[in-house]
Amino acid sequence: MTKITFFKRNGIYYGFNESGHSGYADAGQDIVCAALSAMTMLIVNTIEVSYASDVEYTIDEDTTDITVKVPAALDSSPENISKQFAVSGLIQGYFMQLMDMLEDYYDYLSVEEIEK
């Protein structure tokens, strides 16, 4: 099972951690794993390129666990407020997409959010 934990502060999404393997199918055939990988990289690349924001992420080479944090999502300064909403909204959109996936793949995914 893959566990995805979303990080929020004062209701603002600013990152997530993914750990474990879904176990839906063998490597190379696992559509759940492929979907998670694609969505995760979409989030990282969009924030870095389209929103010109730094993304702090680490990937454990042994376990492939990934942690993503985006400081811009927590910066509510007047000159950054649009970027804050865009970045946080994108991460929240990922959370909502995974909640939809849970309907069909609840044996392979665990999704939660924590105030941190």
Residue pairs with C-beta under 8 A, 6 or more apart in sequence:
1 20
1 21
1 22
1 23
1 107
1 108
1 109
1 110
2 18
2 19
2 20
2 21
2 22
2 32
2 33
2 36
2 108
2 109
2 110
3 18
3 19
3 20
3 109
3 110
3 111
3 112
4 16
4 17
4 18
4 36
4 98
4 109
4 110
4 111
4 112
5 16
5 17
5 111
5 112
5 113
5 114
6 13
6 15
6 16
6 91
6 94
6 95
6 111
6 112
6 113
6 114
7 13
7 14
7 15
7 16
7 17
7 69
7 113
7 114
7 116
8 14
8 113
8 114
8 115
8 116
9 74
9 115
9 116
10 115
12 73
12 74
12 84
12 88
13 73
13 88
13 89
13 91
13 92
13 95
13 113
14 69
14 70
14 71
14 73
14 74
14 87
14 88
14 91
15 56
15 67
15 68
15 69
15 70
15 73
15 91
16 67
16 68
16 91
16 94
16 95
17 65
17 66
17 67
17 68
18 36
18 40
18 65
18 66
19 63
19 65
20 65
21 30
21 33
21 64
22 30
22 32
22 33
22 36
22 105
22 108
22 109
23 30
23 108
24 30
24 31
24 32
24 33
24 105
24 108
25 31
25 32
32 101
32 105
32 108
32 109
35 101
39 94
39 97
39 98
40 66
40 68
40 94
43 68
43 90
43 91
43 94
44 55
44 57
44 68
46 90
47 53
47 55
47 70
47 72
47 87
47 90
48 54
48 55
51 72
51 83
51 86
51 87
51 90
53 70
53 71
53 72
53 83
53 87
54 70
54 71
54 72
55 68
55 69
55 70
56 68
56 69
56 70
56 71
57 66
57 67
57 68
57 69
58 66
58 67
59 65
59 66
60 66
70 87
70 91
72 80
72 83
72 84
72 87
73 84
73 87
73 88
73 91
74 84
75 83
75 84
76 84
95 111
95 113
98 109
98 111
99 111
101 109
102 109
102 111
